[in-house]
């Protein structure tokens, strides 16, 4: 499973990336979670299974959904979950979203 973790410059998501990787391991899911700036999304869509947006880029949710044409789930991380680095909440919400 390939997940893009997106923020403004690709820096503030580093801790969340590590914590999400831990959650994936706990769930026995082979996941590659890549933190990147919003400007790099389009050239990184191949093989992507989900896109997580940091709260600071939630304004781009509609544009990104148009870009992927509903082929890739897009989810904004809630401010509280991001601020408290609650990767367990983010992981659970993402899994529920991916199951539909």
Secondary structure, 3 states (H helix, E strand, C coil): CEEEEEECCCCCCHHHHHHHHHHHHHCCCCCEEEEEEHHHCHHHCCCCCEEEECHHHHHHHHHHHHHHCCCCEEEECCHHHHHCCCHHHHHHHHHHHHHC
